[in-house]
Amino acid sequence: MKTTLLLSAAFGALLLAAPALAAETPAAEPAATAADANEVEAVVVIGQGQSRQVQTITEAALALETAGSSPLKAIAKLPGVNFQSADAFGAYEWSTRISIRGFNQNQLGFTLDGVPLGDMSYGNHNGLHISRAIASENIGKVELAQGAGALGVAASSNLGGTLQFFSRDPSEALGGQLNLTGGSDAMHRVFGRFETGAIEQLGGLRAYVSIADQKSDKWKGGGEQKQRQYDAKAVLPLGEGELTGFYHRSERREQDYQDMSFEMIKRLGRDWDNTQPNWALAVAAARAYQTGTALPSPFTSVDDAYYAGAGIRDDDLYGASLSLPIGERVKFDATAYQHKNQGQGLWYTPYLASPGFGTAGSNAAPLSIRTTEYDIDRGGLVAGLSVELGAHTISGGFWTETNHFNQARRFYAETASAPSRDPLDFQANPFATQWQYRFETKTLTGHVEDTWVVTDALKVNFGFKVMKVENSVETVVGSALSGTIESKDTFLPQVGFVYALDGGLEFFGGYTENMAAYVSAATAGPFASQSQTVVDYVAKTLNPESSKTFEAGARYRQGPFQGVVAIYDVNFEDRLLSAATASPILGLPAVLSNVGSVKTQGLELAGEYRISDAWSVYGAYAYNKSEYQDDVINGSGVVVARTAGKTVVDTPENTFKAEVKFEQGGFFAKLGVNYTGERYYTYENIGGKVDGFTVADLTLGYSFDGEGWTKGLEVQANISNLFDEDYISTVGSGGFVNNDTAGTTMTLLPGAPRQGFVTIKKAF
């Protein structure tokens, strides 16, 4: 009852305040003109006319982030979003974590131009991270639906919200872009793009090709993180429609930061990291472990530091899209795509010595390199058709994909005198393969929806989605696994409404049901146990995760003000979670448990007010209460985790974001502040509490005007973590545990300190 009263009061307060705020600004122009201008220049575009809570981040807003930043960092300003990363760019994949309304990254949906990106997890089995899918300079906009994405979104994991990324279109004019960036920790980035413009001899075909190359030292410890990306996009007009082709290639090489615990941070400091380039110290620690002798100072555990860790990824994503009106009432859209990935995640492990260690005269190291190797080959088709029939728009479509995923755990030898391998290279010639499995995932979804304009003010939509996903496994090396696990639901409904009033006010609401398919991987989901018994049990007994989401709210847009308020209630059922059983480097399978249901309720507020032609302010607040409803009980009926009534891990109850922007006479600036409330990494909330923190980022720049060499020239400076906040960014890098009173679980990554970068941009 108290929660309901709080949500109702806040809801009413925003609606009452909105007209007053709008009235305070002199009406220099007609309201419609001001609203149109504001829509273009807004930090966030609210989803006017949508029956769901939706916001869009524009290309202009993305450009204010540090060059090379993940677009996930830009959408962190939106209500209900918790995004963390241990680097200044939000692109270091081992550390990136995004949760929305209590749903973690593996329970959200992600697409790029309609192409599914999978769940974007580090050890991805069905897609790739957005930071590898496309260079940030080529993203045109990002659309977030916090509660439920549209029925046609190609995702099989979106229990919660969806994030849709859209690439920018090629320009109609011949030209190009060259950006140069440099800054802290020897960071440098070069981005270049060539635009063909519309080629009339080829039917108006226009295209661009680009290359981005970035390299930076880690902000602590040894090693570097680097990436090279190639993007190409071509658009051919076909009457009122168009044919689009695209190709994206990424070559990513990033070295890891050491996962830490509270005990390690207290004893060793937040700047402690892996030992690279000190090979002798890593060898000494591994030798002590292998021989049972005293560890070298300052080690108290062989897990205090390893020599190095790294993530190596090569991706190719390509395909074609057709958008074609058929007459005045019918529109057809289709996208065919193919994605191929090769990847290795590696650590120098002291737990297994290289062959020959301990033999007289041998130069074998007392450690070895342990890899988890990924090989994805997937292709699919997304298609849809919409028909306008008077006041009704009937739409439907399907998504089909076949994904072949090969995963292995291997070990590679090293030499004691000096390292003989580069951790940023793909490793070859292993001395052991611990396990190797081949997975095949077949996905088929379909949807039908009717959008009915009942009156000029009222619009309703109703429809449903069907989904069937089959996960099959074949053993190459390791414990014998075989069989197929199916996730299937033939009726996942979605209904919603929008009611618009005069004066820019509209109400919206909706109800959605979703299901998440099982994961096909040897390191997550039902196959992670590498037990045939567990596979059989899941296939015959368990249900896939599902959610039921109610949300309602109001939007107001008039003159210099736009705002939104939303409340939601989510029932999350059959939730499956994996609890870590040891430090991540051991690679032991996590224990898959059904933790029953989760109840989530919350409130989201966001608004932007243009104070003058030069100044605007933006703010967003979100309250989220996500609690486990049940204790975890094993097959014998014994309680193994007392989670009932406990807060969901890595879910802050309160988040607040604010921005102040200035733009006049070529000068522009943005100050952003982000507060994240306390979080837990323990299911039972015993120990494992991470304090809340506030981080600020600053952007300053100047756009030159005139002709000659200054035309199209811009200089931009970015300072991340402006006040050098000492905080824990990523929670759960090493997994989650039931409790941690001693603070020894290695699952935390400190956030990056204050860093600065300068970018020179030149358009041609």
LINTAUR-V175755 format. One record per residue. N is the residue number from 1. RES is the residue in three letters. PHI is phi as a letter, one per 40 degrees, with the letter a starting at -180 (* if undefined). D_FIRST is the distance of its C-alpha to the first C-alpha in Angstrom with 2 decimals. Layout:
BEGIN
n: <N:N>
res: <RES:RES>
phi: <PHI:PHI>
d_first: <D_FIRST:D_FIRST>
END
This chain:
BEGIN
n: <1:2:3:4:5:6:7:8:9:10:11:12:13:14:15:16:17:18:19:20:21:22:23:24:25:26:27:28:29:30:31:32:33:34:35:36:37:38:39:40:41:42:43:44:45:46:47:48:49:50:51:52:53:54:55:56:57:58:59:60:61:62:63:64:65:66:67:68:69:70:71:72:73:74:75:76:77:78:79:80:81:82:83:84:85:86:87:88:89:90:91:92:93:94:95:96:97:98:99:100:101:102:103:104:105:106:107:108:109:110:111:112:113:114:115:116:117:118:119:120:121:122:123:124:125:126:127:128:129:130:131:132:133:134:135:136:137:138:139:140:141:142:143:144:145:146:147:148:149:150:151:152:153:154:155:156:157:158:159:160:161:162:163:164:165:166:167:168:169:170:171:172:173:174:175:176:177:178:179:180:181:182:183:184:185:186:187:188:189:190:191:192:193:194:195:196:197:198:199:200:201:202:203:204:205:206:207:208:209:210:211:212:213:214:215:216:217:218:219:220:221:222:223:224:225:226:227:228:229:230:231:232:233:234:235:236:237:238:239:240:241:242:243:244:245:246:247:248:249:250:251:252:253:254:255:256:257:258:259:260:261:262:263:264:265:266:267:268:269:270:271:272:273:274:275:276:277:278:279:280:281:282:283:284:285:286:287:288:289:290:291:292:293:294:295:296:297:298:299:300:301:302:303:304:305:306:307:308:309:310:311:312:313:314:315:316:317:318:319:320:321:322:323:324:325:326:327:328:329:330:331:332:333:334:335:336:337:338:339:340:341:342:343:344:345:346:347:348:349:350:351:352:353:354:355:356:357:358:359:360:361:362:363:364:365:366:367:368:369:370:371:372:373:374:375:376:377:378:379:380:381:382:383:384:385:386:387:388:389:390:391:392:393:394:395:396:397:398:399:400:401:402:403:404:405:406:407:408:409:410:411:412:413:414:415:416:417:418:419:420:421:422:423:424:425:426:427:428:429:430:431:432:433:434:435:436:437:438:439:440:441:442:443:444:445:446:447:448:449:450:451:452:453:454:455:456:457:458:459:460:461:462:463:464:465:466:467:468:469:470:471:472:473:474:475:476:477:478:479:480:481:482:483:484:485:486:487:488:489:490:491:492:493:494:495:496:497:498:499:500:501:502:503:504:505:506:507:508:509:510:511:512:513:514:515:516:517:518:519:520:521:522:523:524:525:526:527:528:529:530:531:532:533:534:535:536:537:538:539:540:541:542:543:544:545:546:547:548:549:550:551:552:553:554:555:556:557:558:559:560:561:562:563:564:565:566:567:568:569:570:571:572:573:574:575:576:577:578:579:580:581:582:583:584:585:586:587:588:589:590:591:592:593:594:595:596:597:598:599:600:601:602:603:604:605:606:607:608:609:610:611:612:613:614:615:616:617:618:619:620:621:622:623:624:625:626:627:628:629:630:631:632:633:634:635:636:637:638:639:640:641:642:643:644:645:646:647:648:649:650:651:652:653:654:655:656:657:658:659:660:661:662:663:664:665:666:667:668:669:670:671:672:673:674:675:676:677:678:679:680:681:682:683:684:685:686:687:688:689:690:691:692:693:694:695:696:697:698:699:700:701:702:703:704:705:706:707:708:709:710:711:712:713:714:715:716:717:718:719:720:721:722:723:724:725:726:727:728:729:730:731:732:733:734:735:736:737:738:739:740:741:742:743:744:745:746:747:748:749:750:751:752:753:754:755:756:757:758:759:760:761:762:763:764>
res: <MET:LYS:THR:THR:LEU:LEU:LEU:SER:ALA:ALA:PHE:GLY:ALA:LEU:LEU:LEU:ALA:ALA:PRO:ALA:LEU:ALA:ALA:GLU:THR:PRO:ALA:ALA:GLU:PRO:ALA:ALA:THR:ALA:ALA:ASP:ALA:ASN:GLU:VAL:GLU:ALA:VAL:VAL:VAL:ILE:GLY:GLN:GLY:GLN:SER:ARG:GLN:VAL:GLN:THR:ILE:THR:GLU:ALA:ALA:LEU:ALA:LEU:GLU:THR:ALA:GLY:SER:SER:PRO:LEU:LYS:ALA:ILE:ALA:LYS:LEU:PRO:GLY:VAL:ASN:PHE:GLN:SER:ALA:ASP:ALA:PHE:GLY:ALA:TYR:GLU:TRP:SER:THR:ARG:ILE:SER:ILE:ARG:GLY:PHE:ASN:GLN:ASN:GLN:LEU:GLY:PHE:THR:LEU:ASP:GLY:VAL:PRO:LEU:GLY:ASP:MET:SER:TYR:GLY:ASN:HIS:ASN:GLY:LEU:HIS:ILE:SER:ARG:ALA:ILE:ALA:SER:GLU:ASN:ILE:GLY:LYS:VAL:GLU:LEU:ALA:GLN:GLY:ALA:GLY:ALA:LEU:GLY:VAL:ALA:ALA:SER:SER:ASN:LEU:GLY:GLY:THR:LEU:GLN:PHE:PHE:SER:ARG:ASP:PRO:SER:GLU:ALA:LEU:GLY:GLY:GLN:LEU:ASN:LEU:THR:GLY:GLY:SER:ASP:ALA:MET:HIS:ARG:VAL:PHE:GLY:ARG:PHE:GLU:THR:GLY:ALA:ILE:GLU:GLN:LEU:GLY:GLY:LEU:ARG:ALA:TYR:VAL:SER:ILE:ALA:ASP:GLN:LYS:SER:ASP:LYS:TRP:LYS:GLY:GLY:GLY:GLU:GLN:LYS:GLN:ARG:GLN:TYR:ASP:ALA:LYS:ALA:VAL:LEU:PRO:LEU:GLY:GLU:GLY:GLU:LEU:THR:GLY:PHE:TYR:HIS:ARG:SER:GLU:ARG:ARG:GLU:GLN:ASP:TYR:GLN:ASP:MET:SER:PHE:GLU:MET:ILE:LYS:ARG:LEU:GLY:ARG:ASP:TRP:ASP:ASN:THR:GLN:PRO:ASN:TRP:ALA:LEU:ALA:VAL:ALA:ALA:ALA:ARG:ALA:TYR:GLN:THR:GLY:THR:ALA:LEU:PRO:SER:PRO:PHE:THR:SER:VAL:ASP:ASP:ALA:TYR:TYR:ALA:GLY:ALA:GLY:ILE:ARG:ASP:ASP:ASP:LEU:TYR:GLY:ALA:SER:LEU:SER:LEU:PRO:ILE:GLY:GLU:ARG:VAL:LYS:PHE:ASP:ALA:THR:ALA:TYR:GLN:HIS:LYS:ASN:GLN:GLY:GLN:GLY:LEU:TRP:TYR:THR:PRO:TYR:LEU:ALA:SER:PRO:GLY:PHE:GLY:THR:ALA:GLY:SER:ASN:ALA:ALA:PRO:LEU:SER:ILE:ARG:THR:THR:GLU:TYR:ASP:ILE:ASP:ARG:GLY:GLY:LEU:VAL:ALA:GLY:LEU:SER:VAL:GLU:LEU:GLY:ALA:HIS:THR:ILE:SER:GLY:GLY:PHE:TRP:THR:GLU:THR:ASN:HIS:PHE:ASN:GLN:ALA:ARG:ARG:PHE:TYR:ALA:GLU:THR:ALA:SER:ALA:PRO:SER:ARG:ASP:PRO:LEU:ASP:PHE:GLN:ALA:ASN:PRO:PHE:ALA:THR:GLN:TRP:GLN:TYR:ARG:PHE:GLU:THR:LYS:THR:LEU:THR:GLY:HIS:VAL:GLU:ASP:THR:TRP:VAL:VAL:THR:ASP:ALA:LEU:LYS:VAL:ASN:PHE:GLY:PHE:LYS:VAL:MET:LYS:VAL:GLU:ASN:SER:VAL:GLU:THR:VAL:VAL:GLY:SER:ALA:LEU:SER:GLY:THR:ILE:GLU:SER:LYS:ASP:THR:PHE:LEU:PRO:GLN:VAL:GLY:PHE:VAL:TYR:ALA:LEU:ASP:GLY:GLY:LEU:GLU:PHE:PHE:GLY:GLY:TYR:THR:GLU:ASN:MET:ALA:ALA:TYR:VAL:SER:ALA:ALA:THR:ALA:GLY:PRO:PHE:ALA:SER:GLN:SER:GLN:THR:VAL:VAL:ASP:TYR:VAL:ALA:LYS:THR:LEU:ASN:PRO:GLU:SER:SER:LYS:THR:PHE:GLU:ALA:GLY:ALA:ARG:TYR:ARG:GLN:GLY:PRO:PHE:GLN:GLY:VAL:VAL:ALA:ILE:TYR:ASP:VAL:ASN:PHE:GLU:ASP:ARG:LEU:LEU:SER:ALA:ALA:THR:ALA:SER:PRO:ILE:LEU:GLY:LEU:PRO:ALA:VAL:LEU:SER:ASN:VAL:GLY:SER:VAL:LYS:THR:GLN:GLY:LEU:GLU:LEU:ALA:GLY:GLU:TYR:ARG:ILE:SER:ASP:ALA:TRP:SER:VAL:TYR:GLY:ALA:TYR:ALA:TYR:ASN:LYS:SER:GLU:TYR:GLN:ASP:ASP:VAL:ILE:ASN:GLY:SER:GLY:VAL:VAL:VAL:ALA:ARG:THR:ALA:GLY:LYS:THR:VAL:VAL:ASP:THR:PRO:GLU:ASN:THR:PHE:LYS:ALA:GLU:VAL:LYS:PHE:GLU:GLN:GLY:GLY:PHE:PHE:ALA:LYS:LEU:GLY:VAL:ASN:TYR:THR:GLY:GLU:ARG:TYR:TYR:THR:TYR:GLU:ASN:ILE:GLY:GLY:LYS:VAL:ASP:GLY:PHE:THR:VAL:ALA:ASP:LEU:THR:LEU:GLY:TYR:SER:PHE:ASP:GLY:GLU:GLY:TRP:THR:LYS:GLY:LEU:GLU:VAL:GLN:ALA:ASN:ILE:SER:ASN:LEU:PHE:ASP:GLU:ASP:TYR:ILE:SER:THR:VAL:GLY:SER:GLY:GLY:PHE:VAL:ASN:ASN:ASP:THR:ALA:GLY:THR:THR:MET:THR:LEU:LEU:PRO:GLY:ALA:PRO:ARG:GLN:GLY:PHE:VAL:THR:ILE:LYS:LYS:ALA:PHE>
phi: <*:c:c:c:c:c:c:c:c:c:d:c:c:c:c:c:c:d:c:c:c:c:c:c:c:d:c:c:b:d:d:c:c:c:c:c:c:c:c:c:c:c:c:b:c:c:c:d:g:c:c:b:c:b:b:b:c:c:c:c:c:c:c:c:c:d:d:g:c:c:c:c:c:c:c:c:c:c:c:g:b:b:b:b:a:c:b:c:b:g:b:c:c:c:b:c:b:b:b:b:f:g:c:c:d:c:b:b:b:b:a:b:f:g:c:c:b:g:c:f:c:c:c:c:b:a:i:a:c:c:c:b:c:a:c:c:c:b:c:c:a:b:b:b:b:c:b:a:c:c:d:c:c:c:a:b:b:c:c:b:c:b:b:b:b:b:c:c:c:c:c:c:b:c:i:a:a:b:b:b:b:a:i:d:f:f:c:a:a:b:b:b:b:b:b:c:g:c:c:c:c:b:g:g:d:b:a:a:b:a:b:b:b:b:a:a:c:c:c:a:g:c:h:a:b:a:a:b:b:b:b:a:a:b:b:b:c:b:g:c:b:a:b:b:b:a:a:b:b:b:b:b:b:b:c:c:c:c:c:b:b:d:c:c:c:c:c:b:g:c:c:c:a:c:c:d:c:c:c:c:c:c:c:c:c:c:c:c:c:c:b:g:b:c:c:c:c:c:c:b:a:c:c:c:a:b:c:a:a:a:b:b:a:b:b:b:b:a:i:a:b:b:b:a:c:b:g:c:b:b:b:b:b:a:b:b:a:a:b:b:b:b:a:b:b:b:b:c:b:c:c:b:c:c:d:g:c:g:c:d:g:c:b:c:c:c:b:a:b:b:b:b:b:b:a:b:a:b:a:a:a:b:a:a:b:b:b:c:b:g:c:b:b:c:b:a:i:a:b:b:a:b:b:b:b:b:b:a:b:b:b:b:c:b:b:c:c:a:c:b:b:c:c:c:b:c:c:b:g:c:c:a:b:c:a:a:b:b:b:b:b:b:b:a:b:a:a:b:a:b:b:b:c:c:b:c:c:b:b:b:b:a:a:a:b:b:a:a:b:b:b:b:b:b:c:b:b:h:d:c:b:a:h:b:b:b:b:a:a:c:a:b:c:a:b:a:a:b:b:b:b:c:g:g:b:a:b:a:a:a:b:a:b:b:b:b:c:c:c:c:a:c:b:a:g:c:c:c:c:f:b:c:c:c:d:c:c:c:c:c:b:c:b:c:c:a:a:b:b:b:a:a:a:a:b:b:a:a:f:c:b:b:a:a:b:a:b:a:a:b:b:b:b:f:c:b:b:b:c:c:b:a:c:d:c:c:g:c:c:c:c:c:b:c:c:g:b:b:b:b:b:a:b:b:b:a:a:b:b:c:c:a:c:c:b:a:b:b:a:a:b:b:b:b:b:b:b:c:c:b:c:c:b:c:c:c:g:c:c:b:a:c:b:d:g:c:c:c:c:f:b:c:c:b:b:a:b:a:a:b:b:b:a:a:f:g:c:a:a:a:b:b:b:b:b:b:c:c:b:b:b:b:c:c:f:b:g:g:c:b:c:c:a:b:b:b:b:b:b:b:a:a:b:c:b:h:b:g:c:c:c:g:c:a:b:b:b:b:b:c:f:d:c:f:c:c:a:c:c:c:b:g:c:b:g:b:b:c:a:a:c:c:g:b:c:c:a:b:b:c:c:c:c:c:a:b:a:b:b:b:b:b:c:b>
d_first: <0.00:3.81:5.41:5.09:6.25:8.64:9.99:10.58:12.28:14.36:15.28:16.57:18.30:20.38:21.48:22.54:24.32:26.16:28.70:29.40:30.23:32.45:34.22:35.23:37.70:41.16:41.80:44.92:44.70:43.28:39.56:40.32:42.72:40.35:37.61:40.09:41.34:37.89:37.09:40.14:39.66:35.90:34.73:32.21:32.54:29.25:29.37:30.16:30.43:28.55:25.78:24.48:23.49:27.08:29.07:32.77:34.78:38.26:41.65:42.09:38.95:40.08:43.49:42.13:41.27:43.98:46.55:45.91:42.17:39.96:37.97:34.92:35.28:35.16:31.96:30.22:29.41:27.06:23.25:21.82:25.32:26.42:30.22:32.55:36.30:38.90:41.32:41.44:41.59:38.63:41.21:42.05:40.84:40.58:38.01:36.10:32.49:30.01:26.43:24.01:20.28:21.05:23.99:27.32:30.60:31.77:28.86:29.50:32.23:35.06:38.01:40.92:42.39:40.87:42.46:40.09:39.94:38.33:35.59:37.62:37.50:40.33:42.14:41.57:42.77:42.14:42.37:42.72:40.81:40.67:42.67:45.51:45.08:46.18:47.22:44.52:46.97:47.11:43.41:42.79:39.00:35.89:33.05:29.62:27.10:24.03:22.40:25.34:28.94:31.18:32.47:35.91:35.13:37.50:35.31:34.70:32.07:29.47:26.32:24.61:26.20:29.84:32.26:35.32:38.28:41.07:44.57:46.41:49.14:52.80:54.16:56.51:58.83:61.02:59.84:58.08:55.89:56.76:54.30:55.30:52.84:53.54:51.70:50.53:51.75:54.58:52.23:54.04:53.16:55.33:54.03:56.39:55.95:58.68:58.00:60.65:59.54:60.16:63.46:64.91:67.64:64.96:63.06:60.79:59.66:57.82:56.74:56.00:56.58:55.19:55.43:53.27:54.45:52.46:53.18:51.66:52.12:49.13:47.68:48.46:50.93:53.58:53.53:52.49:50.21:51.80:51.43:53.55:52.24:54.08:52.50:54.18:53.01:55.15:54.32:56.83:56.23:56.85:56.98:53.41:52.20:52.85:53.66:52.23:53.44:51.91:52.79:50.98:52.43:51.02:52.83:50.40:51.49:49.08:49.44:46.52:45.03:44.76:41.42:40.57:38.61:37.37:40.45:42.76:41.38:41.86:45.34:46.71:44.77:42.71:45.99:47.18:47.92:50.26:53.92:55.47:58.20:59.10:60.37:62.20:59.05:57.25:60.36:60.71:57.13:57.60:61.01:59.63:57.00:59.62:62.15:59.86:61.03:59.25:57.04:58.19:56.46:53.62:52.40:50.83:49.74:51.32:47.90:47.88:49.52:51.41:54.10:52.09:49.71:49.63:48.25:50.91:50.02:52.16:50.55:51.99:49.77:51.56:51.50:51.73:49.55:50.62:48.87:50.87:50.36:52.21:53.07:50.63:47.78:47.73:46.89:47.48:46.26:47.22:47.28:49.38:49.10:50.46:49.27:51.33:50.39:52.19:50.46:50.78:48.42:50.58:50.66:53.66:53.01:54.77:53.89:56.71:60.13:62.36:65.15:68.12:66.31:68.20:71.42:74.35:75.03:71.83:69.86:66.74:63.57:61.45:58.51:57.97:55.78:53.00:51.75:49.17:50.78:49.23:51.02:49.14:50.88:48.57:49.07:47.23:46.84:43.95:44.74:43.14:44.27:42.71:44.16:43.50:43.87:43.36:39.67:38.84:39.25:39.58:39.49:39.99:41.34:41.67:41.91:44.32:45.24:47.44:47.02:49.61:48.38:50.73:49.47:51.54:51.60:54.98:56.81:59.49:62.16:62.68:65.62:65.61:67.84:65.76:63.07:64.72:61.74:59.61:55.86:55.40:57.73:57.17:58.55:61.36:63.42:60.96:62.40:59.66:57.04:54.40:52.77:52.79:50.91:51.03:47.97:47.82:44.62:44.82:41.94:41.70:38.87:38.93:36.73:36.92:34.89:35.21:34.16:34.49:34.93:33.93:34.66:35.45:31.76:30.08:30.70:29.25:30.11:30.00:31.88:31.95:33.54:35.64:36.42:38.96:39.87:42.64:43.18:46.65:48.29:51.94:53.29:55.99:55.95:53.87:52.12:52.76:49.82:50.01:48.02:45.39:41.60:39.98:36.59:36.29:33.91:35.33:32.22:29.60:28.18:26.91:25.94:24.97:25.53:26.46:26.69:28.80:29.22:32.15:32.06:30.81:27.19:25.89:22.72:22.50:20.60:21.54:21.28:23.64:24.85:27.10:29.26:31.11:34.69:36.14:38.05:41.86:42.92:44.45:42.10:38.70:37.15:38.79:42.31:41.73:42.48:45.92:45.92:47.01:45.11:41.81:42.73:43.56:40.38:38.17:40.26:40.03:36.69:33.95:31.95:31.52:28.18:26.00:22.82:20.68:19.18:17.13:17.31:17.42:18.52:21.23:24.55:26.77:30.43:32.89:35.86:35.25:31.48:29.47:25.80:22.97:19.20:17.49:14.19:14.55:13.50:16.43:17.55:20.71:22.94:26.28:26.05:29.45:30.04:33.29:33.60:36.56:39.27:41.62:42.49:42.52:46.30:46.95:45.52:44.34:42.14:38.43:36.87:34.87:31.89:29.21:26.00:24.00:20.94:18.66:15.08:14.69:12.11:13.24:14.38:18.08:20.04:23.83:26.51:30.22:32.21:35.99:37.20:40.82:43.22:43.33:39.86:36.41:33.13:30.36:26.99:24.14:20.92:18.71:15.62:15.59:13.91:16.29:16.56:19.17:18.01:21.43:24.35:27.62:30.10:33.76:36.03:37.01:33.49:33.41:30.37:31.69:28.57:25.48:23.03:20.00:16.96:19.28:19.11:21.28:24.66:25.69:22.26:21.46:17.89:19.18:22.20:23.91:27.14:29.45:32.96:35.64:38.55:41.99:44.80:47.99:51.74:51.47:49.30:45.79:43.20:39.64:37.59:34.51:32.01:29.54:27.04:25.73:23.33:24.15:24.63:25.76:28.71:28.10:26.04:25.33:24.58:27.50:29.67:29.80:27.49:28.81:28.18:26.91:29.64:30.70:33.63:35.51:38.10:40.76:42.90:46.03:48.66:51.39:52.54:56.23:57.63:61.07:63.66:65.57:64.20:61.10:59.92:56.76:56.63:53.42:52.70:49.24:48.17:44.95:43.72:40.95:39.00:40.51:39.77:40.74:37.40:37.83:34.90:34.08:33.69:33.74:31.77:32.89:36.44:37.72:34.81:31.89:32.24:30.31:30.84:33.23:33.63:37.13:36.14:38.98:37.40:39.19:36.44:36.06:37.89:38.16:37.84:41.03:42.33:43.24:45.56:47.41:48.91:51.10:51.62:54.48:53.98:56.84:56.66:59.96>
END
